[in-house]
Amino acid sequence: MAVPTWISGQVLTADDVNNWFIPMIAVKDADESVTSSTTVQNDDELVITNLPINTTFLFQCFLLYQGGTGGSSDLKITWAVPTGTFLRYAGAYEGGSGSANVGSAFAASDVLSLRTQGSGVKCGATFSGTLSVGSTTGSVQLEWAQVTSSGTSTTVNKQSVIMLQRIWDAALVSS
């Protein structure tokens, strides 16, 4: 079913407002670092819980991050989603090889390497796409680590954000 059509004079319910006009958002309010580890971990704050079943969202993400000099640690990301949920997205970021990556499409389970530019030098990456939740509720959560184990910490910085805006109330095509 598509977005509801409201008519003149109709009183919107709290569910109408909460489900269609208010995005689900997670904002990172503290820096989080990993040192000497290439094993992905759940981000402490970039998680949106209680995803409603059979819904589709516009997915947007902005990551602010830093690490060692390019290639010495870098940032590795992937996404955890419920069984039967499909995240498809593209991004704009500097890849692990140092070249720009713009427009390539990815799925939740894909692992991306984002280049870092040295301790204290913040880098940014943006991603957008769709998240279609199937018949299992759960969470969408950023998972990340260093690409190469390094004694220089890799950090996902505060002010990173993920946002879901509901666009459909039944799951879109699942592949």
C-alpha positions in Angstrom: 0.0 0.0 0.0 1.2 3.5 -0.8 1.4 6.5 1.4 -2.1 7.3 2.6 -4.1 10.1 1.0 -5.7 12.5 3.5 -8.7 14.5 2.7 -9.6 18.1 3.6 -11.0 18.3 7.1 -9.7 14.9 8.1 -8.1 14.8 11.6 -4.7 13.1 11.5 -4.2 10.5 14.2 -1.0 10.2 16.3 -0.1 7.1 14.3 -0.5 9.0 11.0 1.9 11.7 12.2 4.4 9.4 13.9 4.5 6.9 11.1 4.6 9.2 8.1 5.9 12.6 9.1 8.5 11.9 11.8 11.7 10.2 10.6 13.5 7.6 12.8 16.9 9.0 13.7 20.1 8.0 15.5 22.7 10.7 16.2 26.1 9.9 17.6 26.7 12.2 20.6 30.2 10.9 21.6 33.3 9.9 19.7 33.9 6.1 19.7 37.3 4.6 18.9 38.8 1.2 18.1 42.5 0.5 18.3 44.4 -2.6 17.0 41.2 -4.5 15.8 39.9 -5.6 12.5 36.8 -7.4 13.9 33.7 -5.4 13.3 31.7 -4.3 16.3 28.3 -2.7 16.8 28.4 1.0 17.0 27.3 2.2 20.4 24.8 4.8 19.1 24.2 4.5 15.4 21.3 2.0 15.7 17.6 2.4 15.1 15.5 -0.2 16.9 11.9 -1.5 16.6 11.7 -1.4 12.8 8.1 -2.0 11.8 7.5 -5.0 9.6 6.5 -4.8 6.0 7.7 -1.2 5.6 10.1 0.6 3.3 12.2 3.6 4.3 14.4 6.1 2.6 17.8 5.4 4.2 20.3 8.2 4.7 23.6 8.2 6.6 26.4 10.7 7.3 29.6 9.4 8.8 32.2 11.6 10.3 35.4 9.6 11.1 39.2 9.7 11.4 42.1 7.4 11.8 45.7 6.8 10.8 47.5 8.1 7.7 45.7 6.8 4.6 46.1 3.1 4.3 47.6 2.5 7.8 44.3 1.8 9.6 41.3 3.1 7.6 37.6 2.4 8.5 35.7 -0.8 7.6 31.9 -0.6 7.7 28.9 -2.9 7.2 25.3 -3.0 8.4 23.4 -5.4 10.7 19.7 -5.7 9.7 17.0 -8.2 10.6 16.5 -11.4 8.6 14.4 -10.7 5.5 15.3 -7.0 5.5 17.0 -5.5 2.5 19.3 -2.5 2.6 20.4 -1.2 -0.8 22.4 2.0 -0.9 25.1 4.1 -2.7 27.6 6.5 -1.3 30.1 9.2 -1.8 33.4 8.6 0.1 37.1 8.0 -0.4 37.7 4.3 -0.8 40.5 2.3 0.8 42.7 2.7 -2.3 42.5 6.5 -2.1 40.2 6.9 -5.0 36.7 8.5 -4.9 33.8 6.1 -4.8 30.6 7.6 -6.0 27.5 5.8 -7.2 28.4 2.1 -6.6 25.5 0.2 -5.1 25.8 -1.9 -2.0 23.8 -4.3 0.2 23.8 -4.4 4.0 26.2 -7.3 4.2 28.8 -5.7 1.9 32.0 -4.5 3.7 33.3 -1.1 2.6 36.7 0.4 3.2 36.8 4.1 3.8 40.2 5.9 3.7 41.4 7.9 6.7 43.8 10.8 6.4 45.7 10.9 9.6 45.0 11.3 13.3 42.9 14.4 13.9 41.9 14.8 10.3 38.1 14.3 10.0 36.7 12.6 6.9 33.1 12.4 5.8 31.0 9.9 3.9 27.4 10.1 2.8 25.1 7.2 1.9 21.5 7.0 0.7 19.2 4.2 -0.4 16.2 2.2 0.7 15.7 -0.2 3.6 12.8 -2.7 3.1 11.8 -4.5 6.3 10.3 -8.0 5.8 8.2 -10.0 8.3 10.9 -9.8 11.1 11.2 -6.7 13.2 14.6 -5.7 14.6 17.2 -3.0 14.2 19.5 -1.4 11.6 22.9 -0.8 13.1 26.3 0.3 11.8 29.1 -2.2 12.4 32.7 -1.1 12.0 36.4 -1.7 12.7 39.8 -0.9 11.4 40.7 -2.2 7.9 44.3 -2.9 9.0 45.1 -3.4 12.7 46.9 -0.3 13.9 48.0 1.2 17.2 46.6 4.5 15.9 42.9 4.6 16.8 40.2 4.7 14.2 37.2 6.8 15.4 33.6 7.3 14.3 32.9 10.9 15.5 30.0 12.5 17.2 27.5 14.2 14.8 27.4 11.1 12.6 23.8 10.2 11.9 21.5 7.7 10.3 17.9 8.5 9.3 15.0 6.5 8.1 11.9 8.2 6.5 9.0 5.9 5.9 8.0 5.8 2.3 5.9 2.7 1.9 3.9 0.5 4.3 4.6 -2.8 2.6 8.1 -4.2 1.7 9.3 -3.4 -1.8 10.8 -6.0 -4.1 13.2 -8.0 -2.0 16.1 -8.2 -4.3 
